[in-house]
């Protein structure tokens, strides 16, 4: 039980360290005096990509059997 607790504590420390690093990187990237922002390499407001799935005819796969999914992939040309 103590070994499992130790592993959980270590994982928690890793997650905390990674989240701190991501937060610091985010602050650096979006700082108003950032060289990356001034150079145009980082854009705070960018268009969001979208997909139009209306023409594909692919239905919801969450309710399909694997055989139906394999048939659908074969029809799409994925072998």
N, CA, C and O atoms as a DFTB+ gen file, in Angstrom:
316 C
 N C O
     1  1       0.824      -1.195       0.000
     2  2       0.000       0.000       0.000
     3  2       0.867       1.258       0.000
     4  3       0.531       2.231      -0.675
     5  1       1.975       1.260       0.742
     6  2       2.836       2.440       0.771
     7  2       3.527       2.662      -0.567
     8  3       3.763       3.801      -0.969
     9  1       3.855       1.551      -1.268
    10  2       4.491       1.690      -2.575
    11  2       3.514       2.330      -3.559
    12  3       3.908       3.188      -4.350
    13  1       2.241       1.921      -3.520
    14  2       1.228       2.507      -4.392
    15  2       1.026       3.980      -4.048
    16  3       0.848       4.802      -4.947
    17  1       1.050       4.321      -2.785
    18  2       0.898       5.706      -2.359
    19  2       2.076       6.542      -2.843
    20  3       1.902       7.679      -3.283
    21  1       3.269       5.975      -2.760
    22  2       4.469       6.670      -3.211
    23  2       4.399       6.928      -4.716
    24  3       4.750       8.011      -5.184
    25  1       3.943       5.927      -5.466
    26  2       3.816       6.091      -6.917
    27  2       2.794       7.170      -7.234
    28  3       3.015       7.998      -8.117
    29  1       1.670       7.164      -6.515
    30  2       0.643       8.184      -6.738
    31  2       1.161       9.580      -6.407
    32  3       0.861      10.538      -7.120
    33  1       1.930       9.701      -5.342
    34  2       2.503      10.993      -4.978
    35  2       3.490      11.469      -6.033
    36  3       3.522      12.652      -6.374
    37  1       4.308      10.533      -6.556
    38  2       5.265      10.887      -7.604
    39  2       4.545      11.326      -8.872
    40  3       4.943      12.301      -9.509
    41  1       3.485      10.610      -9.240
    42  2       2.722      10.983     -10.425
    43  2       2.086      12.363     -10.241
    44  3       2.048      13.162     -11.177
    45  1       1.591      12.638      -9.042
    46  2       1.000      13.942      -8.758
    47  2       2.046      15.047      -8.884
    48  3       1.755      16.111      -9.431
    49  1       3.244      14.811      -8.392
    50  2       4.327      15.798      -8.518
    51  2       4.691      16.035      -9.980
    52  3       4.949      17.170     -10.381
    53  1       4.712      14.959     -10.783
    54  2       5.025      15.090     -12.212
    55  2       3.954      15.919     -12.910
    56  3       4.268      16.803     -13.707
    57  1       2.685      15.629     -12.608
    58  2       1.587      16.370     -13.230
    59  2       1.647      17.841     -12.835
    60  3       1.432      18.720     -13.670
    61  1       1.937      18.111     -11.565
    62  2       2.054      19.499     -11.113
    63  2       3.191      20.218     -11.831
    64  3       3.035      21.359     -12.266
    65  1       4.342      19.545     -11.953
    66  2       5.486      20.156     -12.625
    67  2       5.179      20.436     -14.090
    68  3       5.522      21.499     -14.607
    69  1       4.534      19.487     -14.758
    70  2       4.193      19.681     -16.171
    71  2       3.179      20.805     -16.355
    72  3       3.287      21.599     -17.290
    73  1       2.193      20.870     -15.459
    74  2       1.198      21.942     -15.594
    75  2       1.839      23.306     -15.336
    76  3       1.468      24.289     -15.976
    77  1       2.800      23.379     -14.404
    78  2       3.507      24.634     -14.162
    79  2       4.304      25.051     -15.392
    80  3       4.334      26.229     -15.747
    81  1       4.958      24.074     -16.051
    82  2       5.739      24.381     -17.250
    83  2       4.838      24.851     -18.389
    84  3       5.174      25.795     -19.103
    85  1       3.690      24.188     -18.556
    86  2       2.761      24.590     -19.612
    87  2       2.234      25.988     -19.341
    88  3       2.112      26.795     -20.263
    89  1       1.922      26.282     -18.091
    90  2       1.431      27.615     -17.741
    91  2       2.485      28.676     -18.020
    92  3       2.174      29.747     -18.542
    93  1       3.737      28.377     -17.670
    94  2       4.819      29.330     -17.925
    95  2       5.025      29.536     -19.424
    96  3       5.242      30.662     -19.871
    97  1       4.957      28.449     -20.206
    98  2       5.097      28.572     -21.658
    99  2       3.953      29.383     -22.258
   100  3       4.162      30.200     -23.154
   101  1       2.747      29.150     -21.756
   102  2       1.595      29.899     -22.253
   103  2       1.749      31.393     -21.954
   104  3       1.457      32.228     -22.810
   105  1       2.201      31.728     -20.756
   106  2       2.403      33.135     -20.414
   107  2       3.468      33.755     -21.304
   108  3       3.319      34.893     -21.749
   109  1       4.544      33.015     -21.567
   110  2       5.620      33.519     -22.401
   111  2       5.140      33.721     -23.839
   112  3       5.478      34.722     -24.472
   113  1       4.351      32.772     -24.356
   114  2       3.912      32.844     -25.740
   115  2       2.963      34.013     -25.984
   116  3       3.021      34.650     -27.036
   117  1       2.090      34.299     -25.018
   118  2       1.082      35.324     -25.217
   119  2       1.409      36.648     -24.536
   120  3       0.543      37.516     -24.428
   121  1       2.635      36.811     -24.081
   122  2       3.046      38.087     -23.480
   123  2       3.066      39.154     -24.569
   124  3       3.444      38.884     -25.709
   125  1       2.660      40.356     -24.211
   126  2       2.566      41.426     -25.210
   127  2       3.921      41.828     -25.763
   128  3       4.001      42.322     -26.888
   129  1       4.992      41.628     -24.998
   130  2       6.312      41.999     -25.481
   131  2       7.092      40.788     -26.002
   132  3       8.312      40.850     -26.159
   133  1       6.390      39.705     -26.265
   134  2       7.038      38.489     -26.743
   135  2       7.593      38.685     -28.152
   136  3       6.908      39.207     -29.031
   137  1       8.827      38.266     -28.356
   138  2       9.440      38.372     -29.682
   139  2       8.735      37.469     -30.686
   140  3       8.621      37.809     -31.864
   141  1       8.263      36.315     -30.215
   142  2       7.557      35.419     -31.121
   143  2       6.259      36.047     -31.602
   144  3       5.894      35.917     -32.771
   145  1       5.561      36.731     -30.695
   146  2       4.311      37.396     -31.060
   147  2       4.598      38.537     -32.027
   148  3       3.883      38.709     -33.015
   149  1       5.647      39.323     -31.748
   150  2       5.989      40.454     -32.608
   151  2       6.423      39.986     -33.994
   152  3       6.166      40.664     -34.988
   153  1       7.079      38.829     -34.062
   154  2       7.546      38.310     -35.343
   155  2       6.414      37.680     -36.148
   156  3       6.586      37.372     -37.327
   157  1       5.263      37.489     -35.519
   158  2       4.132      36.897     -36.218
   159  2       4.144      35.387     -36.215
   160  3       3.335      34.760     -36.898
   161  1       5.052      34.788     -35.452
   162  2       5.113      33.326     -35.395
   163  2       4.035      32.749     -34.486
   164  3       3.650      31.591     -34.644
   165  1       3.550      33.533     -33.550
   166  2       2.477      33.113     -32.652
   167  2       1.325      34.084     -32.841
   168  3       1.503      35.299     -32.750
   169  1       0.169      33.553     -33.098
   170  2      -1.007      34.372     -33.300
   171  2      -2.029      34.010     -32.230
   172  3      -2.403      32.846     -32.086
   173  1      -2.475      35.008     -31.485
   174  2      -3.416      34.750     -30.399
   175  2      -4.806      34.435     -30.919
   176  3      -5.526      33.639     -30.316
   177  1      -5.189      35.038     -32.013
   178  2      -6.521      34.836     -32.575
   179  2      -6.361      34.218     -33.956
   180  3      -6.020      34.914     -34.912
   181  1      -6.603      32.925     -34.066
   182  2      -6.467      32.266     -35.358
   183  2      -7.780      31.585     -35.716
   184  3      -8.582      31.287     -34.831
   185  1      -8.007      31.336     -36.993
   186  2      -9.246      30.672     -37.393
   187  2      -9.271      29.227     -36.889
   188  3      -8.236      28.568     -36.790
   189  1     -10.456      28.763     -36.580
   190  2     -10.632      27.399     -36.100
   191  2     -10.991      26.505     -37.283
   192  3     -11.926      26.815     -38.022
   193  1     -10.270      25.407     -37.477
   194  2     -10.598      24.522     -38.595
   195  2     -11.928      23.809     -38.353
   196  3     -12.273      23.484     -37.217
   197  1     -12.656      23.577     -39.419
   198  2     -13.925      22.870     -39.327
   199  2     -13.976      21.775     -40.370
   200  3     -13.267      21.824     -41.376
   201  1     -14.818      20.789     -40.124
   202  2     -15.025      19.703     -41.081
   203  2     -16.500      19.625     -41.426
   204  3     -17.360      19.765     -40.556
   205  1     -16.783      19.403     -42.681
   206  2     -18.156      19.207     -43.118
   207  2     -18.351      17.719     -43.363
   208  3     -17.879      17.186     -44.368
   209  1     -19.033      17.055     -42.464
   210  2     -19.250      15.615     -42.576
   211  2     -20.579      15.268     -43.222
   212  3     -20.962      14.098     -43.244
   213  1     -21.285      16.244     -43.743
   214  2     -22.616      15.983     -44.290
   215  2     -22.578      15.183     -45.586
   216  3     -23.524      14.450     -45.875
   217  1     -21.509      15.304     -46.377
   218  2     -21.477      14.634     -47.676
   219  2     -20.867      13.242     -47.612
   220  3     -20.985      12.490     -48.580
   221  1     -20.220      12.869     -46.513
   222  2     -19.519      11.597     -46.435
   223  2     -20.415      10.397     -46.268
   224  3     -20.051       9.305     -46.705
   225  1     -21.562      10.549     -45.659
   226  2     -22.451       9.424     -45.450
   227  2     -21.983       8.479     -44.364
   228  3     -22.492       7.363     -44.266
   229  1     -21.032       8.890     -43.550
   230  2     -20.527       8.050     -42.468
   231  2     -21.398       8.284     -41.249
   232  3     -21.584       9.416     -40.802
   233  1     -21.924       7.198     -40.723
   234  2     -22.807       7.337     -39.569
   235  2     -22.019       7.246     -38.267
   236  3     -20.796       7.105     -38.276
   237  1     -22.726       7.328     -37.163
   238  2     -22.121       7.294     -35.837
   239  2     -21.544       5.905     -35.578
   240  3     -22.276       4.916     -35.607
   241  1     -20.234       5.823     -35.325
   242  2     -19.588       4.529     -35.132
   243  2     -19.721       4.000     -33.706
   244  3     -19.348       2.858     -33.436
   245  1     -20.242       4.803     -32.804
   246  2     -20.336       4.349     -31.416
   247  2     -21.339       3.216     -31.241
   248  3     -21.258       2.469     -30.265
   249  1     -22.276       3.077     -32.164
   250  2     -23.282       2.020     -32.049
   251  2     -23.062       0.892     -33.050
   252  3     -23.941       0.049     -33.230
   253  1     -21.905       0.864     -33.701
   254  2     -21.632      -0.143     -34.725
   255  2     -20.871      -1.329     -34.159
   256  3     -20.157      -1.218     -33.162
   257  1     -21.041      -2.466     -34.821
   258  2     -20.195      -3.627     -34.535
   259  2     -18.895      -3.454     -35.303
   260  3     -18.819      -2.647     -36.229
   261  1     -17.860      -4.217     -34.916
   262  2     -16.573      -4.106     -35.602
   263  2     -16.695      -4.497     -37.062
   264  3     -16.013      -3.920     -37.909
   265  1     -17.552      -5.468     -37.380
   266  2     -17.703      -5.877     -38.780
   267  2     -18.265      -4.734     -39.615
   268  3     -17.846      -4.545     -40.757
   269  1     -19.208      -3.968     -39.066
   270  2     -19.752      -2.819     -39.778
   271  2     -18.698      -1.737     -39.975
   272  3     -18.650      -1.092     -41.022
   273  1     -17.855      -1.543     -38.967
   274  2     -16.782      -0.541     -39.081
   275  2     -15.789      -0.950     -40.158
   276  3     -15.351      -0.114     -40.947
   277  1     -15.425      -2.252     -40.199
   278  2     -14.493      -2.731     -41.220
   279  2     -15.092      -2.564     -42.620
   280  3     -14.382      -2.182     -43.550
   281  1     -16.386      -2.845     -42.778
   282  2     -17.033      -2.659     -44.077
   283  2     -17.031      -1.191     -44.483
   284  3     -16.807      -0.867     -45.650
   285  1     -17.279      -0.305     -43.526
   286  2     -17.301       1.122     -43.816
   287  2     -15.909       1.597     -44.267
   288  3     -15.797       2.396     -45.197
   289  1     -14.862       1.109     -43.613
   290  2     -13.500       1.482     -43.985
   291  2     -13.161       0.963     -45.374
   292  3     -12.521       1.662     -46.158
   293  1     -13.586      -0.259     -45.685
   294  2     -13.337      -0.810     -47.023
   295  2     -14.044       0.018     -48.093
   296  3     -13.485       0.257     -49.163
   297  1     -15.276       0.459     -47.809
   298  2     -16.004       1.293     -48.780
   299  2     -15.299       2.629     -48.978
   300  3     -15.316       3.195     -50.071
   301  1     -14.673       3.131     -47.904
   302  2     -13.978       4.413     -48.021
   303  2     -12.638       4.269     -48.718
   304  3     -11.989       5.273     -49.013
   305  1     -12.209       3.042     -48.986
   306  2     -10.974       2.816     -49.712
   307  2      -9.780       2.562     -48.826
   308  3      -8.641       2.648     -49.286
   309  1     -10.014       2.251     -47.560
   310  2      -8.898       2.047     -46.646
   311  2      -8.440       0.610     -46.523
   312  3      -7.534       0.325     -45.740
   313  1      -9.045      -0.322     -47.282
   314  2      -8.728      -1.749     -47.210
   315  2      -8.813      -2.235     -45.818
   316  3      -8.579      -3.416     -45.561
